[in-house]
Amino acid sequence: MPKKIPMRQCTGCREMKPKRELIRVVRAPDGGISLDFRGKAPGRGAYVCRDVQCLKKAIKSRALERAFGVEIPQEVYDALTQQMEVGGDE
């Protein structure tokens, strides 16, 4: 029996993709919001494609605010966009 691949929906393009192909945006228990490239950070997660355009779509449609249930300041969005453009492994 083949191993089941976990699927998640991108908040930007709304497509279902394998979890490993997406980047997790996480709201930590202290309220901070950041990108989680490894998918291991504690807190509530929402997923977005590894594409800056998908992140921008999620920001424009306020999908991340709905997913986390809080209003997100513009500075956080700017930091997320910059973090996405740089990429990396935190």
MMTF fields as JSON, N, C-alpha, C and O atoms, coordinates in Angstrom:
{
  "mmtfVersion": "1.0.0",
  "mmtfProducer": "UNKNOWN",
  "numBonds": 359,
  "numAtoms": 360,
  "numGroups": 90,
  "numChains": 1,
  "numModels": 1,
  "chainsPerModel": [1],
  "groupsPerChain": [90],
  "chainIdList": ["A"],
  "bondAtomList": [4, 2, 8, 6, 12, 10, 16, 14, 20, 18, 24, 22, 28, 26, 32, 30, 36, 34, 40, 38, 44, 42, 48, 46, 52, 50, 56, 54, 60, 58, 64, 62, 68, 66, 72, 70, 76, 74, 80, 78, 84, 82, 88, 86, 92, 90, 96, 94, 100, 98, 104, 102, 108, 106, 112, 110, 116, 114, 120, 118, 124, 122, 128, 126, 132, 130, 136, 134, 140, 138, 144, 142, 148, 146, 152, 150, 156, 154, 160, 158, 164, 162, 168, 166, 172, 170, 176, 174, 180, 178, 184, 182, 188, 186, 192, 190, 196, 194, 200, 198, 204, 202, 208, 206, 212, 210, 216, 214, 220, 218, 224, 222, 228, 226, 232, 230, 236, 234, 240, 238, 244, 242, 248, 246, 252, 250, 256, 254, 260, 258, 264, 262, 268, 266, 272, 270, 276, 274, 280, 278, 284, 282, 288, 286, 292, 290, 296, 294, 300, 298, 304, 302, 308, 306, 312, 310, 316, 314, 320, 318, 324, 322, 328, 326, 332, 330, 336, 334, 340, 338, 344, 342, 348, 346, 352, 350, 356, 354],
  "bondOrderList": [1, 1, 1, 1, 1, 1, 1, 1, 1, 1, 1, 1, 1, 1, 1, 1, 1, 1, 1, 1, 1, 1, 1, 1, 1, 1, 1, 1, 1, 1, 1, 1, 1, 1, 1, 1, 1, 1, 1, 1, 1, 1, 1, 1, 1, 1, 1, 1, 1, 1, 1, 1, 1, 1, 1, 1, 1, 1, 1, 1, 1, 1, 1, 1, 1, 1, 1, 1, 1, 1, 1, 1, 1, 1, 1, 1, 1, 1, 1, 1, 1, 1, 1, 1, 1, 1, 1, 1, 1],
  "groupList": [{"groupName": "MET", "atomNameList": ["N", "CA", "C", "O"], "elementList": ["N", "C", "C", "O"], "formalChargeList": [0, 0, 0, 0], "bondAtomList": [1, 0, 2, 1, 3, 2], "bondOrderList": [1, 1, 2], "singleLetterCode": "M", "chemCompType": "L-PEPTIDE LINKING"}, {"groupName": "PRO", "atomNameList": ["N", "CA", "C", "O"], "elementList": ["N", "C", "C", "O"], "formalChargeList": [0, 0, 0, 0], "bondAtomList": [1, 0, 2, 1, 3, 2], "bondOrderList": [1, 1, 2], "singleLetterCode": "P", "chemCompType": "L-PEPTIDE LINKING"}, {"groupName": "LYS", "atomNameList": ["N", "CA", "C", "O"], "elementList": ["N", "C", "C", "O"], "formalChargeList": [0, 0, 0, 0], "bondAtomList": [1, 0, 2, 1, 3, 2], "bondOrderList": [1, 1, 2], "singleLetterCode": "K", "chemCompType": "L-PEPTIDE LINKING"}, {"groupName": "ILE", "atomNameList": ["N", "CA", "C", "O"], "elementList": ["N", "C", "C", "O"], "formalChargeList": [0, 0, 0, 0], "bondAtomList": [1, 0, 2, 1, 3, 2], "bondOrderList": [1, 1, 2], "singleLetterCode": "I", "chemCompType": "L-PEPTIDE LINKING"}, {"groupName": "ARG", "atomNameList": ["N", "CA", "C", "O"], "elementList": ["N", "C", "C", "O"], "formalChargeList": [0, 0, 0, 0], "bondAtomList": [1, 0, 2, 1, 3, 2], "bondOrderList": [1, 1, 2], "singleLetterCode": "R", "chemCompType": "L-PEPTIDE LINKING"}, {"groupName": "GLN", "atomNameList": ["N", "CA", "C", "O"], "elementList": ["N", "C", "C", "O"], "formalChargeList": [0, 0, 0, 0], "bondAtomList": [1, 0, 2, 1, 3, 2], "bondOrderList": [1, 1, 2], "singleLetterCode": "Q", "chemCompType": "L-PEPTIDE LINKING"}, {"groupName": "CYS", "atomNameList": ["N", "CA", "C", "O"], "elementList": ["N", "C", "C", "O"], "formalChargeList": [0, 0, 0, 0], "bondAtomList": [1, 0, 2, 1, 3, 2], "bondOrderList": [1, 1, 2], "singleLetterCode": "C", "chemCompType": "L-PEPTIDE LINKING"}, {"groupName": "THR", "atomNameList": ["N", "CA", "C", "O"], "elementList": ["N", "C", "C", "O"], "formalChargeList": [0, 0, 0, 0], "bondAtomList": [1, 0, 2, 1, 3, 2], "bondOrderList": [1, 1, 2], "singleLetterCode": "T", "chemCompType": "L-PEPTIDE LINKING"}, {"groupName": "GLY", "atomNameList": ["N", "CA", "C", "O"], "elementList": ["N", "C", "C", "O"], "formalChargeList": [0, 0, 0, 0], "bondAtomList": [1, 0, 2, 1, 3, 2], "bondOrderList": [1, 1, 2], "singleLetterCode": "G", "chemCompType": "PEPTIDE LINKING"}, {"groupName": "GLU", "atomNameList": ["N", "CA", "C", "O"], "elementList": ["N", "C", "C", "O"], "formalChargeList": [0, 0, 0, 0], "bondAtomList": [1, 0, 2, 1, 3, 2], "bondOrderList": [1, 1, 2], "singleLetterCode": "E", "chemCompType": "L-PEPTIDE LINKING"}, {"groupName": "LEU", "atomNameList": ["N", "CA", "C", "O"], "elementList": ["N", "C", "C", "O"], "formalChargeList": [0, 0, 0, 0], "bondAtomList": [1, 0, 2, 1, 3, 2], "bondOrderList": [1, 1, 2], "singleLetterCode": "L", "chemCompType": "L-PEPTIDE LINKING"}, {"groupName": "VAL", "atomNameList": ["N", "CA", "C", "O"], "elementList": ["N", "C", "C", "O"], "formalChargeList": [0, 0, 0, 0], "bondAtomList": [1, 0, 2, 1, 3, 2], "bondOrderList": [1, 1, 2], "singleLetterCode": "V", "chemCompType": "L-PEPTIDE LINKING"}, {"groupName": "ALA", "atomNameList": ["N", "CA", "C", "O"], "elementList": ["N", "C", "C", "O"], "formalChargeList": [0, 0, 0, 0], "bondAtomList": [1, 0, 2, 1, 3, 2], "bondOrderList": [1, 1, 2], "singleLetterCode": "A", "chemCompType": "L-PEPTIDE LINKING"}, {"groupName": "ASP", "atomNameList": ["N", "CA", "C", "O"], "elementList": ["N", "C", "C", "O"], "formalChargeList": [0, 0, 0, 0], "bondAtomList": [1, 0, 2, 1, 3, 2], "bondOrderList": [1, 1, 2], "singleLetterCode": "D", "chemCompType": "L-PEPTIDE LINKING"}, {"groupName": "SER", "atomNameList": ["N", "CA", "C", "O"], "elementList": ["N", "C", "C", "O"], "formalChargeList": [0, 0, 0, 0], "bondAtomList": [1, 0, 2, 1, 3, 2], "bondOrderList": [1, 1, 2], "singleLetterCode": "S", "chemCompType": "L-PEPTIDE LINKING"}, {"groupName": "PHE", "atomNameList": ["N", "CA", "C", "O"], "elementList": ["N", "C", "C", "O"], "formalChargeList": [0, 0, 0, 0], "bondAtomList": [1, 0, 2, 1, 3, 2], "bondOrderList": [1, 1, 2], "singleLetterCode": "F", "chemCompType": "L-PEPTIDE LINKING"}, {"groupName": "TYR", "atomNameList": ["N", "CA", "C", "O"], "elementList": ["N", "C", "C", "O"], "formalChargeList": [0, 0, 0, 0], "bondAtomList": [1, 0, 2, 1, 3, 2], "bondOrderList": [1, 1, 2], "singleLetterCode": "Y", "chemCompType": "L-PEPTIDE LINKING"}],
  "groupTypeList": [0, 1, 2, 2, 3, 1, 0, 4, 5, 6, 7, 8, 6, 4, 9, 0, 2, 1, 2, 4, 9, 10, 3, 4, 11, 11, 4, 12, 1, 13, 8, 8, 3, 14, 10, 13, 15, 4, 8, 2, 12, 1, 8, 4, 8, 12, 16, 11, 6, 4, 13, 11, 5, 6, 10, 2, 2, 12, 3, 2, 14, 4, 12, 10, 9, 4, 12, 15, 8, 11, 9, 3, 1, 5, 9, 11, 16, 13, 12, 10, 7, 5, 5, 0, 9, 11, 8, 8, 13, 9],
  "groupIdList": [1, 2, 3, 4, 5, 6, 7, 8, 9, 10, 11, 12, 13, 14, 15, 16, 17, 18, 19, 20, 21, 22, 23, 24, 25, 26, 27, 28, 29, 30, 31, 32, 33, 34, 35, 36, 37, 38, 39, 40, 41, 42, 43, 44, 45, 46, 47, 48, 49, 50, 51, 52, 53, 54, 55, 56, 57, 58, 59, 60, 61, 62, 63, 64, 65, 66, 67, 68, 69, 70, 71, 72, 73, 74, 75, 76, 77, 78, 79, 80, 81, 82, 83, 84, 85, 86, 87, 88, 89, 90],
  "secStructList": [7, 7, 7, 7, 7, 7, 3, 3, 3, 5, 6, 6, 6, 7, 7, 3, 3, 3, 4, 4, 4, 3, 3, 3, 3, 3, 3, 7, 6, 6, 1, 7, 3, 3, 3, 3, 1, 1, 1, 7, 7, 1, 1, 3, 3, 3, 3, 3, 3, 1, 1, 2, 2, 2, 2, 2, 2, 2, 2, 2, 6, 6, 2, 2, 2, 2, 2, 2, 6, 1, 7, 7, 7, 2, 2, 2, 2, 2, 2, 2, 2, 2, 2, 2, 2, 2, 7, 7, 7, 7],
  "xCoordList": [0.845, 0.0, 0.89, 1.758, 0.677, 1.519, 1.27, 0.169, 2.328, 2.236, 1.4, 1.556, 0.517, -0.352, 0.45, 1.22, 0.251, 0.947, 0.007, -1.089, 0.423, -0.451, -0.589, 0.403, -1.825, -2.111, -2.588, -3.284, -2.206, -2.638, -3.041, -2.591, -3.903, -4.367, -3.578, -3.418, -3.089, -2.389, -3.42, -4.464, -3.138, -4.071, -4.09, -5.013, -3.077, -3.023, -3.783, -4.735, -3.373, -3.989, -5.113, -5.826, -5.283, -6.342, -6.219, -7.207, -5.032, -4.813, -4.337, -3.582, -4.781, -4.311, -2.983, -2.88, -1.975, -0.646, -0.058, -0.493, 0.939, 1.608, 2.229, 2.78, 2.13, 2.595, 4.052, 4.406, 4.89, 6.319, 6.594, 7.657, 5.652, 5.839, 5.439, 5.634, 4.885, 4.382, 5.227, 5.952, 5.119, 5.775, 4.691, 3.609, 4.985, 4.022, 4.215, 5.323, 3.134, 3.125, 2.549, 1.472, 3.26, 2.855, 2.614, 3.372, 1.534, 1.3, 1.7, 1.038, 2.785, 3.331, 2.405, 1.587, 2.532, 1.705, 1.836, 0.907, 2.991, 3.162, 2.553, 2.574, 2.006, 1.338, 2.17, 1.641, 3.469, 4.325, 4.007, 3.65, 4.134, 3.849, 5.127, 5.802, 5.456, 6.673, 6.508, 5.542, 7.471, 7.503, 8.26, 9.294, 7.742, 8.353, 8.735, 7.904, 9.994, 10.434, 10.53, 10.424, 10.73, 10.853, 9.528, 9.409, 8.529, 7.227, 7.167, 6.3, 8.072, 8.156, 7.87, 7.784, 7.721, 7.543, 6.197, 5.21, 6.154, 4.889, 3.948, 4.39, 2.67, 1.675, 0.723, 0.823, -0.194, -1.207, -0.598, 0.07, -0.815, -0.207, -1.2, -2.336, -0.756, -1.461, -0.393, 0.773, -0.77, 0.22, 0.118, -0.964, 1.274, 1.34, 2.414, 3.405, 2.211, 3.18, 4.527, 4.614, 5.553, 6.901, 7.062, 8.057, 6.089, 6.053, 5.594, 4.585, 6.322, 5.988, 4.605, 3.884, 4.232, 2.924, 1.779, 0.766, 1.935, 0.898, 0.801, -0.295, 1.941, 1.927, 1.21, 0.429, 1.475, 0.825, -0.683, -1.454, -1.114, -2.547, -3.191, -4.283, -2.51, -3.033, -3.139, -4.081, -2.185, -2.208, -3.368, -4.112, -3.518, -4.561, -5.957, -6.839, -6.163, -7.485, -7.709, -8.768, -6.701, -6.752, -6.967, -7.541, -6.505, -6.676, -5.917, -6.397, -4.742, -3.965, -4.647, -4.628, -5.243, -5.964, -7.145, -7.415, -7.847, -8.97, -8.476, -9.103, -7.366, -6.836, -6.393, -6.574, -5.814, -5.289, -6.271, -6.089, -7.304, -8.304, -7.821, -8.387, -6.78, -6.265, -5.964, -5.758, -5.942, -5.54, -4.015, -3.358, -3.472, -2.015, -1.523, -2.003, -0.567, -0.05, 0.745, 1.296, 0.795, 1.488, 2.968, 3.558, 3.585, 5.016, 5.285, 6.315, 4.354, 4.509, 4.434, 5.221, 3.482, 3.373, 4.645, 5.12, 5.195, 6.44, 7.575, 8.37, 7.65, 8.696, 8.516, 9.498, 7.275, 7.012, 7.424, 8.033, 7.087, 7.447, 8.964, 9.5, 9.652, 11.111, 11.71, 12.657, 11.163, 11.638, 11.435, 12.279, 10.316, 10.005, 10.987, 11.465, 11.294, 12.209, 13.62, 14.309, 14.047, 15.375, 15.393, 16.383, 14.277, 14.211, 15.032, 15.278, 15.456, 16.338, 15.758, 14.635, 16.543, 16.163, 16.375, 17.513, 15.301, 15.428, 15.594, 15.718],
  "yCoordList": [-1.186, 0.0, 1.249, 1.388, 2.168, 3.373, 4.298, 4.361, 5.013, 5.938, 7.157, 7.698, 7.582, 8.73, 10.026, 10.233, 10.895, 12.188, 13.25, 13.442, 13.953, 14.996, 16.163, 16.662, 16.594, 17.694, 18.902, 18.754, 20.09, 21.334, 22.303, 22.184, 23.274, 24.25, 25.548, 26.069, 26.061, 27.348, 28.447, 28.462, 29.362, 30.45, 31.494, 32.305, 31.482, 32.451, 31.983, 32.637, 30.85, 30.362, 29.364, 28.986, 28.926, 28.014, 26.613, 25.881, 26.229, 24.891, 23.945, 24.335, 22.691, 21.651, 21.119, 20.733, 21.103, 20.638, 19.815, 19.933, 18.971, 18.236, 19.212, 20.245, 18.864, 19.73, 20.158, 21.294, 19.265, 19.57, 20.641, 21.262, 20.871, 21.876, 23.276, 24.246, 23.389, 24.667, 25.188, 24.434, 26.487, 27.118, 27.417, 27.887, 27.146, 27.369, 28.765, 29.149, 29.514, 30.794, 30.477, 29.889, 30.863, 30.452, 31.64, 32.61, 31.547, 32.514, 31.825, 30.891, 32.292, 31.685, 31.963, 32.881, 31.18, 31.405, 32.818, 33.314, 33.47, 34.845, 35.885, 37.076, 35.455, 36.364, 36.767, 37.383, 36.44, 36.787, 35.948, 34.777, 36.542, 35.836, 35.79, 36.804, 34.586, 34.424, 33.261, 32.502, 33.134, 31.999, 30.865, 31.079, 29.667, 28.477, 27.554, 26.789, 27.626, 26.86, 25.367, 24.554, 24.99, 23.577, 22.941, 21.716, 23.753, 23.228, 22.652, 21.827, 23.07, 22.5, 23.505, 23.114, 24.774, 25.798, 25.622, 25.252, 25.886, 25.763, 26.917, 28.041, 26.633, 27.66, 27.267, 26.181, 28.156, 27.927, 28.187, 29.203, 27.289, 27.412, 27.6, 27.13, 28.293, 28.411, 28.231, 28.552, 27.731, 27.379, 28.255, 28.707, 28.49, 29.293, 28.685, 28.141, 28.781, 28.252, 28.948, 30.023, 28.343, 28.926, 29.984, 29.991, 30.865, 31.885, 33.196, 33.23, 34.252, 35.55, 36.006, 36.658, 35.662, 36.073, 35.446, 36.1, 34.189, 33.546, 34.223, 34.399, 34.602, 35.314, 36.654, 37.05, 37.346, 38.634, 38.474, 39.32, 37.379, 37.111, 36.868, 37.364, 36.102, 35.809, 37.092, 37.258, 37.989, 39.265, 40.123, 40.701, 40.204, 41.041, 40.566, 41.384, 39.252, 38.713, 38.574, 38.126, 38.962, 38.872, 37.436, 37.215, 36.474, 35.056, 34.701, 33.9, 35.283, 34.985, 35.551, 34.925, 36.722, 37.304, 36.42, 36.226, 35.885, 34.99, 33.682, 33.156, 33.159, 31.892, 32.014, 31.086, 33.153, 33.328, 34.02, 33.981, 34.65, 35.306, 36.583, 37.016, 37.194, 38.456, 39.399, 38.962, 40.688, 41.665, 41.707, 41.763, 41.679, 41.624, 42.984, 43.467, 43.62, 44.925, 44.829, 43.777, 45.929, 45.963, 45.647, 45.058, 46.023, 45.745, 44.24, 43.789, 43.471, 42.016, 41.468, 40.601, 41.979, 41.547, 41.88, 41.074, 43.074, 43.465, 42.526, 42.128, 42.17, 41.259, 39.867, 39.221, 39.403, 38.09, 38.071, 37.109, 39.143, 39.23, 39.232, 38.553, 39.999, 40.045, 38.679, 38.239, 38.013, 36.698, 35.678, 34.805, 35.788, 34.884, 35.104, 34.144, 36.37, 36.681, 36.171, 35.675, 36.292, 35.833, 34.308, 33.668, 33.727, 32.274, 31.886, 32.707, 30.651, 30.24, 29.179, 28.719, 28.792, 27.776, 28.34, 28.51, 28.629, 29.169, 28.043, 28.283],
  "zCoordList": [0.0, 0.0, 0.0, 0.862, -0.975, -1.044, 0.14, 0.686, 0.52, 1.645, 1.255, 0.16, 2.15, 1.889, 1.983, 2.921, 0.989, 0.961, 1.526, 0.999, 2.608, 3.164, 2.198, 1.667, 1.976, 1.068, 1.877, 2.881, 1.427, 2.049, 0.945, -0.195, 1.3, 0.327, 0.469, 1.573, -0.65, -0.666, -0.435, -1.088, 0.482, 0.77, -0.338, -0.405, -1.214, -2.31, -3.535, -3.961, -4.111, -5.347, -5.089, -6.019, -3.827, -3.407, -4.014, -4.06, -4.479, -5.038, -3.955, -3.064, -4.035, -3.128, -3.663, -4.828, -2.801, -3.187, -2.053, -0.908, -2.369, -1.28, -0.282, -0.661, 0.986, 2.073, 1.894, 2.208, 1.396, 1.236, 0.184, 0.205, -0.738, -1.789, -1.327, -2.059, -0.128, 0.362, 1.521, 2.17, 1.767, 2.911, 3.933, 3.584, 5.183, 6.259, 6.826, 7.199, 6.885, 7.583, 8.959, 9.064, 10.006, 11.348, 12.263, 12.262, 13.049, 14.118, 15.409, 15.86, 15.996, 17.21, 18.394, 18.34, 19.456, 20.645, 21.226, 21.864, 21.007, 21.506, 20.572, 20.884, 19.422, 18.498, 17.302, 16.377, 17.286, 16.162, 14.937, 15.06, 13.753, 12.5, 11.68, 11.503, 11.175, 10.38, 9.413, 9.491, 8.494, 7.577, 8.242, 8.875, 8.094, 8.673, 7.522, 7.033, 7.088, 5.933, 6.225, 5.308, 7.502, 7.858, 8.245, 8.243, 8.578, 8.952, 10.354, 10.644, 11.231, 12.576, 13.695, 14.859, 13.368, 14.404, 15.105, 14.47, 16.414, 17.136, 16.797, 16.559, 16.777, 16.523, 15.416, 14.844, 15.124, 14.085, 12.727, 12.534, 11.781, 10.467, 9.342, 9.408, 8.309, 7.041, 5.97, 6.199, 4.828, 3.823, 2.592, 2.218, 1.96, 0.748, -0.158, 0.327, -1.476, -2.443, -2.286, -1.693, -2.809, -2.76, -3.851, -4.575, -3.961, -4.994, -4.361, -3.657, -4.607, -4.021, -4.475, -3.72, -5.717, -6.227, -5.426, -5.181, -5.018, -4.192, -2.827, -2.296, -2.262, -0.985, -1.142, -0.276, -2.24, -2.485, -2.669, -2.217, -3.339, -3.488, -2.127, -1.853, -1.279, 0.063, 0.883, 1.658, 0.716, 1.437, 0.929, 1.721, -0.4, -0.993, -0.603, -0.342, -0.56, -0.234, 1.276, 1.717, 2.058, 3.522, 4.009, 5.075, 3.225, 3.571, 4.841, 5.644, 5.033, 6.241, 7.482, 8.542, 7.357, 8.497, 8.889, 10.074, 7.891, 8.182, 8.799, 9.718, 8.304, 8.818, 10.27, 11.058, 10.622, 11.98, 12.916, 14.133, 12.375, 13.208, 13.865, 14.869, 13.31, 13.84, 12.678, 11.546, 12.972, 11.968, 11.93, 12.97, 10.734, 10.584, 10.087, 9.061, 10.797, 10.368, 9.052, 8.727, 8.312, 7.022, 7.167, 6.26, 8.287, 8.481, 8.471, 7.969, 9.025, 9.046, 7.622, 7.243, 6.831, 5.431, 4.658, 3.859, 4.898, 4.222, 4.603, 3.752, 5.889, 6.348, 5.744, 5.378, 5.638, 5.037, 3.573, 3.105, 2.848, 1.442, 1.276, 0.4, 2.122, 2.062, 2.398, 1.747, 3.407, 3.813, 2.688, 2.479, 1.965, 0.856, -0.28, -0.884, -0.58, -1.681, -1.374, -2.265, -0.12, 0.281, 0.372, 0.017, 0.858, 1.053, 2.255, 3.138, 2.295, 3.368, 4.254, 4.053, 5.246, 6.215, 7.599, 8.038, 8.284, 9.641, 10.621, 11.822]
}
